[in-house]
Amino acid sequence: MTKELKVSKIQQWLNDQQQMLDRGIVATPTEKYLERFTAANGGSGDFLLMQLAKNYGYQLALDNLQNEL
């Protein structure tokens, strides 16, 4: 398998993963959304906030991987 083919397959996998994040039960938020949610919820809904933060972190990791390719 050539290097270009490997990179292409990795990029396709990254794209698939990013698309999956927005289709889940808890969609991936933006940083601004997280900031607004945190300010508005006053400490309630911490479980939802934790799930949103996990998805956001995963999105950042995928973005960084894609930028390195």
PyMOL Python script that loads the backbone (N, CA, C, O; Angstrom):
from pymol import cmd

cmd.read_pdbstr("""\
ATOM      1  N   MET A   1       0.851  -1.175   0.000  1.00  0.00           N
ATOM      2  CA  MET A   1       0.000   0.000   0.000  1.00  0.00           C
ATOM      3  C   MET A   1       0.897   1.239   0.000  1.00  0.00           C
ATOM      4  O   MET A   1       1.806   1.362   0.821  1.00  0.00           O
ATOM      5  N   THR A   2       0.632   2.130  -0.912  1.00  0.00           N
ATOM      6  CA  THR A   2       1.456   3.328  -1.024  1.00  0.00           C
ATOM      7  C   THR A   2       1.133   4.303   0.108  1.00  0.00           C
ATOM      8  O   THR A   2       0.076   4.230   0.735  1.00  0.00           O
ATOM      9  N   LYS A   3       2.063   5.207   0.346  1.00  0.00           N
ATOM     10  CA  LYS A   3       1.868   6.209   1.393  1.00  0.00           C
ATOM     11  C   LYS A   3       0.644   7.078   1.100  1.00  0.00           C
ATOM     12  O   LYS A   3      -0.121   7.407   2.006  1.00  0.00           O
ATOM     13  N   GLU A   4       0.466   7.448  -0.174  1.00  0.00           N
ATOM     14  CA  GLU A   4      -0.677   8.288  -0.545  1.00  0.00           C
ATOM     15  C   GLU A   4      -2.005   7.579  -0.259  1.00  0.00           C
ATOM     16  O   GLU A   4      -2.963   8.200   0.200  1.00  0.00           O
ATOM     17  N   LEU A   5      -2.048   6.285  -0.534  1.00  0.00           N
ATOM     18  CA  LEU A   5      -3.267   5.509  -0.293  1.00  0.00           C
ATOM     19  C   LEU A   5      -3.545   5.416   1.207  1.00  0.00           C
ATOM     20  O   LEU A   5      -4.696   5.518   1.631  1.00  0.00           O
ATOM     21  N   LYS A   6      -2.496   5.222   2.011  1.00  0.00           N
ATOM     22  CA  LYS A   6      -2.663   5.163   3.460  1.00  0.00           C
ATOM     23  C   LYS A   6      -3.195   6.491   3.991  1.00  0.00           C
ATOM     24  O   LYS A   6      -4.109   6.514   4.816  1.00  0.00           O
ATOM     25  N   VAL A   7      -2.627   7.585   3.521  1.00  0.00           N
ATOM     26  CA  VAL A   7      -3.071   8.911   3.963  1.00  0.00           C
ATOM     27  C   VAL A   7      -4.515   9.140   3.538  1.00  0.00           C
ATOM     28  O   VAL A   7      -5.310   9.681   4.306  1.00  0.00           O
ATOM     29  N   SER A   8      -4.856   8.732   2.324  1.00  0.00           N
ATOM     30  CA  SER A   8      -6.218   8.881   1.841  1.00  0.00           C
ATOM     31  C   SER A   8      -7.200   8.096   2.705  1.00  0.00           C
ATOM     32  O   SER A   8      -8.276   8.598   3.029  1.00  0.00           O
ATOM     33  N   LYS A   9      -6.843   6.883   3.076  1.00  0.00           N
ATOM     34  CA  LYS A   9      -7.714   6.061   3.921  1.00  0.00           C
ATOM     35  C   LYS A   9      -7.861   6.678   5.310  1.00  0.00           C
ATOM     36  O   LYS A   9      -8.949   6.659   5.885  1.00  0.00           O
ATOM     37  N   ILE A  10      -6.785   7.217   5.843  1.00  0.00           N
ATOM     38  CA  ILE A  10      -6.845   7.868   7.157  1.00  0.00           C
ATOM     39  C   ILE A  10      -7.729   9.103   7.090  1.00  0.00           C
ATOM     40  O   ILE A  10      -8.539   9.337   7.986  1.00  0.00           O
ATOM     41  N   GLN A  11      -7.580   9.888   6.041  1.00  0.00           N
ATOM     42  CA  GLN A  11      -8.403  11.082   5.892  1.00  0.00           C
ATOM     43  C   GLN A  11      -9.884  10.714   5.759  1.00  0.00           C
ATOM     44  O   GLN A  11     -10.742  11.396   6.320  1.00  0.00           O
ATOM     45  N   GLN A  12     -10.183   9.657   5.032  1.00  0.00           N
ATOM     46  CA  GLN A  12     -11.572   9.212   4.902  1.00  0.00           C
ATOM     47  C   GLN A  12     -12.118   8.770   6.247  1.00  0.00           C
ATOM     48  O   GLN A  12     -13.258   9.088   6.586  1.00  0.00           O
ATOM     49  N   TRP A  13     -11.321   8.039   7.019  1.00  0.00           N
ATOM     50  CA  TRP A  13     -11.742   7.607   8.352  1.00  0.00           C
ATOM     51  C   TRP A  13     -12.014   8.816   9.244  1.00  0.00           C
ATOM     52  O   TRP A  13     -13.010   8.847   9.967  1.00  0.00           O
ATOM     53  N   LEU A  14     -11.125   9.812   9.193  1.00  0.00           N
ATOM     54  CA  LEU A  14     -11.320  11.025   9.991  1.00  0.00           C
ATOM     55  C   LEU A  14     -12.618  11.739   9.598  1.00  0.00           C
ATOM     56  O   LEU A  14     -13.375  12.181  10.463  1.00  0.00           O
ATOM     57  N   ASN A  15     -12.868  11.848   8.301  1.00  0.00           N
ATOM     58  CA  ASN A  15     -14.107  12.477   7.837  1.00  0.00           C
ATOM     59  C   ASN A  15     -15.333  11.710   8.325  1.00  0.00           C
ATOM     60  O   ASN A  15     -16.316  12.310   8.759  1.00  0.00           O
ATOM     61  N   ASP A  16     -15.268  10.384   8.252  1.00  0.00           N
ATOM     62  CA  ASP A  16     -16.382   9.552   8.722  1.00  0.00           C
ATOM     63  C   ASP A  16     -16.632   9.764  10.216  1.00  0.00           C
ATOM     64  O   ASP A  16     -17.779   9.874  10.650  1.00  0.00           O
ATOM     65  N   GLN A  17     -15.557   9.819  10.993  1.00  0.00           N
ATOM     66  CA  GLN A  17     -15.683  10.014  12.438  1.00  0.00           C
ATOM     67  C   GLN A  17     -16.282  11.379  12.759  1.00  0.00           C
ATOM     68  O   GLN A  17     -17.121  11.491  13.653  1.00  0.00           O
ATOM     69  N   GLN A  18     -15.863  12.406  12.045  1.00  0.00           N
ATOM     70  CA  GLN A  18     -16.386  13.743  12.287  1.00  0.00           C
ATOM     71  C   GLN A  18     -17.863  13.836  11.933  1.00  0.00           C
ATOM     72  O   GLN A  18     -18.626  14.493  12.642  1.00  0.00           O
ATOM     73  N   GLN A  19     -18.274  13.196  10.860  1.00  0.00           N
ATOM     74  CA  GLN A  19     -19.686  13.197  10.484  1.00  0.00           C
ATOM     75  C   GLN A  19     -20.523  12.441  11.515  1.00  0.00           C
ATOM     76  O   GLN A  19     -21.658  12.825  11.798  1.00  0.00           O
ATOM     77  N   MET A  20     -19.968  11.373  12.072  1.00  0.00           N
ATOM     78  CA  MET A  20     -20.670  10.576  13.068  1.00  0.00           C
ATOM     79  C   MET A  20     -20.946  11.398  14.325  1.00  0.00           C
ATOM     80  O   MET A  20     -21.980  11.207  14.965  1.00  0.00           O
ATOM     81  N   LEU A  21     -20.055  12.295  14.685  1.00  0.00           N
ATOM     82  CA  LEU A  21     -20.216  13.069  15.911  1.00  0.00           C
ATOM     83  C   LEU A  21     -21.464  13.939  15.892  1.00  0.00           C
ATOM     84  O   LEU A  21     -22.081  14.150  16.936  1.00  0.00           O
ATOM     85  N   ASP A  22     -21.839  14.434  14.752  1.00  0.00           N
ATOM     86  CA  ASP A  22     -23.009  15.295  14.668  1.00  0.00           C
ATOM     87  C   ASP A  22     -24.314  14.527  14.538  1.00  0.00           C
ATOM     88  O   ASP A  22     -25.387  15.130  14.531  1.00  0.00           O
ATOM     89  N   ARG A  23     -24.240  13.213  14.437  1.00  0.00           N
ATOM     90  CA  ARG A  23     -25.451  12.400  14.303  1.00  0.00           C
ATOM     91  C   ARG A  23     -25.817  11.683  15.582  1.00  0.00           C
ATOM     92  O   ARG A  23     -26.866  11.042  15.646  1.00  0.00           O
ATOM     93  N   GLY A  24     -24.993  11.773  16.593  1.00  0.00           N
ATOM     94  CA  GLY A  24     -25.247  11.053  17.835  1.00  0.00           C
ATOM     95  C   GLY A  24     -26.382  11.659  18.639  1.00  0.00           C
ATOM     96  O   GLY A  24     -26.932  12.702  18.285  1.00  0.00           O
ATOM     97  N   ILE A  25     -26.718  10.984  19.728  1.00  0.00           N
ATOM     98  CA  ILE A  25     -27.760  11.473  20.625  1.00  0.00           C
ATOM     99  C   ILE A  25     -27.354  12.837  21.178  1.00  0.00           C
ATOM    100  O   ILE A  25     -28.178  13.744  21.294  1.00  0.00           O
ATOM    101  N   VAL A  26     -26.076  12.964  21.515  1.00  0.00           N
ATOM    102  CA  VAL A  26     -25.527  14.237  21.974  1.00  0.00           C
ATOM    103  C   VAL A  26     -24.621  14.740  20.860  1.00  0.00           C
ATOM    104  O   VAL A  26     -23.508  14.245  20.682  1.00  0.00           O
ATOM    105  N   ALA A  27     -25.102  15.723  20.115  1.00  0.00           N
ATOM    106  CA  ALA A  27     -24.317  16.262  18.997  1.00  0.00           C
ATOM    107  C   ALA A  27     -23.099  17.015  19.526  1.00  0.00           C
ATOM    108  O   ALA A  27     -23.100  17.500  20.657  1.00  0.00           O
ATOM    109  N   THR A  28     -22.082  17.105  18.711  1.00  0.00           N
ATOM    110  CA  THR A  28     -20.864  17.783  19.104  1.00  0.00           C
ATOM    111  C   THR A  28     -21.075  19.292  19.118  1.00  0.00           C
ATOM    112  O   THR A  28     -21.474  19.881  18.113  1.00  0.00           O
ATOM    113  N   PRO A  29     -20.806  19.911  20.258  1.00  0.00           N
ATOM    114  CA  PRO A  29     -21.005  21.353  20.356  1.00  0.00           C
ATOM    115  C   PRO A  29     -19.795  22.124  19.843  1.00  0.00           C
ATOM    116  O   PRO A  29     -18.724  21.565  19.608  1.00  0.00           O
ATOM    117  N   THR A  30     -20.001  23.409  19.681  1.00  0.00           N
ATOM    118  CA  THR A  30     -18.876  24.292  19.401  1.00  0.00           C
ATOM    119  C   THR A  30     -18.371  24.834  20.736  1.00  0.00           C
ATOM    120  O   THR A  30     -19.024  24.673  21.767  1.00  0.00           O
ATOM    121  N   GLU A  31     -17.220  25.467  20.708  1.00  0.00           N
ATOM    122  CA  GLU A  31     -16.678  26.044  21.942  1.00  0.00           C
ATOM    123  C   GLU A  31     -17.609  27.127  22.494  1.00  0.00           C
ATOM    124  O   GLU A  31     -17.827  27.210  23.703  1.00  0.00           O
ATOM    125  N   LYS A  32     -18.151  27.948  21.605  1.00  0.00           N
ATOM    126  CA  LYS A  32     -19.078  29.009  22.045  1.00  0.00           C
ATOM    127  C   LYS A  32     -20.324  28.415  22.695  1.00  0.00           C
ATOM    128  O   LYS A  32     -20.809  28.942  23.696  1.00  0.00           O
ATOM    129  N   TYR A  33     -20.844  27.329  22.138  1.00  0.00           N
ATOM    130  CA  TYR A  33     -22.020  26.683  22.723  1.00  0.00           C
ATOM    131  C   TYR A  33     -21.708  26.182  24.131  1.00  0.00           C
ATOM    132  O   TYR A  33     -22.507  26.365  25.050  1.00  0.00           O
ATOM    133  N   LEU A  34     -20.538  25.544  24.301  1.00  0.00           N
ATOM    134  CA  LEU A  34     -20.152  25.063  25.631  1.00  0.00           C
ATOM    135  C   LEU A  34     -20.065  26.206  26.630  1.00  0.00           C
ATOM    136  O   LEU A  34     -20.506  26.076  27.771  1.00  0.00           O
ATOM    137  N   GLU A  35     -19.499  27.321  26.203  1.00  0.00           N
ATOM    138  CA  GLU A  35     -19.382  28.478  27.092  1.00  0.00           C
ATOM    139  C   GLU A  35     -20.763  29.000  27.488  1.00  0.00           C
ATOM    140  O   GLU A  35     -20.994  29.302  28.659  1.00  0.00           O
ATOM    141  N   ARG A  36     -21.674  29.110  26.536  1.00  0.00           N
ATOM    142  CA  ARG A  36     -23.033  29.588  26.831  1.00  0.00           C
ATOM    143  C   ARG A  36     -23.775  28.606  27.734  1.00  0.00           C
ATOM    144  O   ARG A  36     -24.466  29.016  28.667  1.00  0.00           O
ATOM    145  N   PHE A  37     -23.634  27.323  27.459  1.00  0.00           N
ATOM    146  CA  PHE A  37     -24.308  26.301  28.259  1.00  0.00           C
ATOM    147  C   PHE A  37     -23.805  26.335  29.696  1.00  0.00           C
ATOM    148  O   PHE A  37     -24.595  26.269  30.637  1.00  0.00           O
ATOM    149  N   THR A  38     -22.508  26.437  29.862  1.00  0.00           N
ATOM    150  CA  THR A  38     -21.920  26.474  31.200  1.00  0.00           C
ATOM    151  C   THR A  38     -22.406  27.690  31.975  1.00  0.00           C
ATOM    152  O   THR A  38     -22.720  27.592  33.161  1.00  0.00           O
ATOM    153  N   ALA A  39     -22.466  28.824  31.313  1.00  0.00           N
ATOM    154  CA  ALA A  39     -22.920  30.049  31.983  1.00  0.00           C
ATOM    155  C   ALA A  39     -24.402  29.972  32.341  1.00  0.00           C
ATOM    156  O   ALA A  39     -24.811  30.479  33.385  1.00  0.00           O
ATOM    157  N   ALA A  40     -25.201  29.350  31.496  1.00  0.00           N
ATOM    158  CA  ALA A  40     -26.650  29.342  31.690  1.00  0.00           C
ATOM    159  C   ALA A  40     -27.137  28.262  32.644  1.00  0.00           C
ATOM    160  O   ALA A  40     -28.178  28.440  33.276  1.00  0.00           O
ATOM    161  N   ASN A  41     -26.427  27.158  32.769  1.00  0.00           N
ATOM    162  CA  ASN A  41     -27.005  26.036  33.521  1.00  0.00           C
ATOM    163  C   ASN A  41     -26.805  26.134  35.026  1.00  0.00           C
ATOM    164  O   ASN A  41     -27.487  25.435  35.775  1.00  0.00           O
ATOM    165  N   GLY A  42     -25.898  26.974  35.486  1.00  0.00           N
ATOM    166  CA  GLY A  42     -25.728  27.168  36.928  1.00  0.00           C
ATOM    167  C   GLY A  42     -25.413  25.905  37.697  1.00  0.00           C
ATOM    168  O   GLY A  42     -25.778  25.802  38.868  1.00  0.00           O
ATOM    169  N   GLY A  43     -24.753  24.944  37.086  1.00  0.00           N
ATOM    170  CA  GLY A  43     -24.350  23.716  37.779  1.00  0.00           C
ATOM    171  C   GLY A  43     -25.288  22.541  37.573  1.00  0.00           C
ATOM    172  O   GLY A  43     -24.945  21.412  37.923  1.00  0.00           O
ATOM    173  N   SER A  44     -26.472  22.784  37.008  1.00  0.00           N
ATOM    174  CA  SER A  44     -27.366  21.647  36.751  1.00  0.00           C
ATOM    175  C   SER A  44     -27.064  21.094  35.366  1.00  0.00           C
ATOM    176  O   SER A  44     -26.521  21.803  34.519  1.00  0.00           O
ATOM    177  N   GLY A  45     -27.399  19.880  35.140  1.00  0.00           N
ATOM    178  CA  GLY A  45     -27.138  19.252  33.844  1.00  0.00           C
ATOM    179  C   GLY A  45     -25.673  18.893  33.645  1.00  0.00           C
ATOM    180  O   GLY A  45     -25.178  18.892  32.518  1.00  0.00           O
ATOM    181  N   ASP A  46     -24.973  18.587  34.748  1.00  0.00           N
ATOM    182  CA  ASP A  46     -23.543  18.299  34.644  1.00  0.00           C
ATOM    183  C   ASP A  46     -23.252  17.060  33.798  1.00  0.00           C
ATOM    184  O   ASP A  46     -22.229  17.012  33.115  1.00  0.00           O
ATOM    185  N   PHE A  47     -24.132  16.061  33.830  1.00  0.00           N
ATOM    186  CA  PHE A  47     -23.896  14.863  33.021  1.00  0.00           C
ATOM    187  C   PHE A  47     -23.926  15.212  31.539  1.00  0.00           C
ATOM    188  O   PHE A  47     -23.072  14.764  30.774  1.00  0.00           O
ATOM    189  N   LEU A  48     -24.913  16.014  31.132  1.00  0.00           N
ATOM    190  CA  LEU A  48     -24.990  16.430  29.735  1.00  0.00           C
ATOM    191  C   LEU A  48     -23.760  17.248  29.356  1.00  0.00           C
ATOM    192  O   LEU A  48     -23.194  17.052  28.281  1.00  0.00           O
ATOM    193  N   LEU A  49     -23.351  18.146  30.214  1.00  0.00           N
ATOM    194  CA  LEU A  49     -22.165  18.954  29.953  1.00  0.00           C
ATOM    195  C   LEU A  49     -20.929  18.073  29.795  1.00  0.00           C
ATOM    196  O   LEU A  49     -20.082  18.337  28.942  1.00  0.00           O
ATOM    197  N   MET A  50     -20.825  17.030  30.613  1.00  0.00           N
ATOM    198  CA  MET A  50     -19.693  16.107  30.508  1.00  0.00           C
ATOM    199  C   MET A  50     -19.701  15.407  29.146  1.00  0.00           C
ATOM    200  O   MET A  50     -18.651  15.276  28.517  1.00  0.00           O
ATOM    201  N   GLN A  51     -20.864  14.960  28.687  1.00  0.00           N
ATOM    202  CA  GLN A  51     -20.945  14.291  27.392  1.00  0.00           C
ATOM    203  C   GLN A  51     -20.600  15.255  26.255  1.00  0.00           C
ATOM    204  O   GLN A  51     -19.891  14.886  25.319  1.00  0.00           O
ATOM    205  N   LEU A  52     -21.100  16.488  26.338  1.00  0.00           N
ATOM    206  CA  LEU A  52     -20.777  17.491  25.325  1.00  0.00           C
ATOM    207  C   LEU A  52     -19.271  17.745  25.293  1.00  0.00           C
ATOM    208  O   LEU A  52     -18.676  17.853  24.221  1.00  0.00           O
ATOM    209  N   ALA A  53     -18.667  17.840  26.460  1.00  0.00           N
ATOM    210  CA  ALA A  53     -17.231  18.099  26.538  1.00  0.00           C
ATOM    211  C   ALA A  53     -16.427  16.933  25.952  1.00  0.00           C
ATOM    212  O   ALA A  53     -15.412  17.154  25.292  1.00  0.00           O
ATOM    213  N   LYS A  54     -16.868  15.708  26.186  1.00  0.00           N
ATOM    214  CA  LYS A  54     -16.181  14.545  25.607  1.00  0.00           C
ATOM    215  C   LYS A  54     -16.225  14.605  24.074  1.00  0.00           C
ATOM    216  O   LYS A  54     -15.212  14.405  23.404  1.00  0.00           O
ATOM    217  N   ASN A  55     -17.405  14.883  23.539  1.00  0.00           N
ATOM    218  CA  ASN A  55     -17.522  14.968  22.085  1.00  0.00           C
ATOM    219  C   ASN A  55     -16.673  16.100  21.525  1.00  0.00           C
ATOM    220  O   ASN A  55     -16.041  15.952  20.479  1.00  0.00           O
ATOM    221  N   TYR A  56     -16.662  17.229  22.223  1.00  0.00           N
ATOM    222  CA  TYR A  56     -15.863  18.368  21.762  1.00  0.00           C
ATOM    223  C   TYR A  56     -14.369  18.009  21.772  1.00  0.00           C
ATOM    224  O   TYR A  56     -13.640  18.347  20.840  1.00  0.00           O
ATOM    225  N   GLY A  57     -13.929  17.335  22.814  1.00  0.00           N
ATOM    226  CA  GLY A  57     -12.534  16.905  22.891  1.00  0.00           C
ATOM    227  C   GLY A  57     -12.176  15.943  21.766  1.00  0.00           C
ATOM    228  O   GLY A  57     -11.101  16.042  21.174  1.00  0.00           O
ATOM    229  N   TYR A  58     -13.066  15.025  21.479  1.00  0.00           N
ATOM    230  CA  TYR A  58     -12.835  14.076  20.385  1.00  0.00           C
ATOM    231  C   TYR A  58     -12.755  14.809  19.050  1.00  0.00           C
ATOM    232  O   TYR A  58     -11.919  14.493  18.204  1.00  0.00           O
ATOM    233  N   GLN A  59     -13.646  15.801  18.872  1.00  0.00           N
ATOM    234  CA  GLN A  59     -13.636  16.604  17.648  1.00  0.00           C
ATOM    235  C   GLN A  59     -12.304  17.346  17.504  1.00  0.00           C
ATOM    236  O   GLN A  59     -11.732  17.383  16.414  1.00  0.00           O
ATOM    237  N   LEU A  60     -11.809  17.932  18.591  1.00  0.00           N
ATOM    238  CA  LEU A  60     -10.517  18.631  18.551  1.00  0.00           C
ATOM    239  C   LEU A  60      -9.384  17.678  18.180  1.00  0.00           C
ATOM    240  O   LEU A  60      -8.496  18.028  17.403  1.00  0.00           O
ATOM    241  N   ALA A  61      -9.422  16.474  18.742  1.00  0.00           N
ATOM    242  CA  ALA A  61      -8.378  15.496  18.433  1.00  0.00           C
ATOM    243  C   ALA A  61      -8.406  15.113  16.952  1.00  0.00           C
ATOM    244  O   ALA A  61      -7.357  15.027  16.313  1.00  0.00           O
ATOM    245  N   LEU A  62      -9.592  14.884  16.411  1.00  0.00           N
ATOM    246  CA  LEU A  62      -9.719  14.552  14.990  1.00  0.00           C
ATOM    247  C   LEU A  62      -9.247  15.710  14.098  1.00  0.00           C
ATOM    248  O   LEU A  62      -8.582  15.498  13.084  1.00  0.00           O
ATOM    249  N   ASP A  63      -9.605  16.933  14.497  1.00  0.00           N
ATOM    250  CA  ASP A  63      -9.164  18.104  13.729  1.00  0.00           C
ATOM    251  C   ASP A  63      -7.645  18.212  13.714  1.00  0.00           C
ATOM    252  O   ASP A  63      -7.048  18.491  12.675  1.00  0.00           O
ATOM    253  N   ASN A  64      -7.021  17.989  14.867  1.00  0.00           N
ATOM    254  CA  ASN A  64      -5.566  18.065  14.945  1.00  0.00           C
ATOM    255  C   ASN A  64      -4.898  16.986  14.101  1.00  0.00           C
ATOM    256  O   ASN A  64      -3.897  17.249  13.433  1.00  0.00           O
ATOM    257  N   LEU A  65      -5.448  15.771  14.128  1.00  0.00           N
ATOM    258  CA  LEU A  65      -4.903  14.699  13.293  1.00  0.00           C
ATOM    259  C   LEU A  65      -5.000  15.060  11.825  1.00  0.00           C
ATOM    260  O   LEU A  65      -4.059  14.855  11.058  1.00  0.00           O
ATOM    261  N   GLN A  66      -6.148  15.600  11.441  1.00  0.00           N
ATOM    262  CA  GLN A  66      -6.345  15.951  10.039  1.00  0.00           C
ATOM    263  C   GLN A  66      -5.381  17.063   9.622  1.00  0.00           C
ATOM    264  O   GLN A  66      -4.852  17.034   8.511  1.00  0.00           O
ATOM    265  N   ASN A  67      -5.151  18.022  10.481  1.00  0.00           N
ATOM    266  CA  ASN A  67      -4.218  19.109  10.169  1.00  0.00           C
ATOM    267  C   ASN A  67      -2.786  18.598  10.010  1.00  0.00           C
ATOM    268  O   ASN A  67      -2.017  19.151   9.224  1.00  0.00           O
ATOM    269  N   GLU A  68      -2.427  17.560  10.740  1.00  0.00           N
ATOM    270  CA  GLU A  68      -1.081  17.007  10.644  1.00  0.00           C
ATOM    271  C   GLU A  68      -0.860  16.226   9.348  1.00  0.00           C
ATOM    272  O   GLU A  68       0.273  16.079   8.889  1.00  0.00           O
ATOM    273  N   LEU A  69      -1.944  15.730   8.768  1.00  0.00           N
ATOM    274  CA  LEU A  69      -1.829  14.989   7.513  1.00  0.00           C
ATOM    275  C   LEU A  69      -1.721  15.985   6.382  1.00  0.00           C
ATOM    276  O   LEU A  69      -1.614  15.592   5.221  1.00  0.00           O
TER     277      LEU A  69
END
""", "prot")
cmd.dss("prot")
cmd.show_as("cartoon", "prot")
cmd.util.cbc("prot")
cmd.orient("prot")
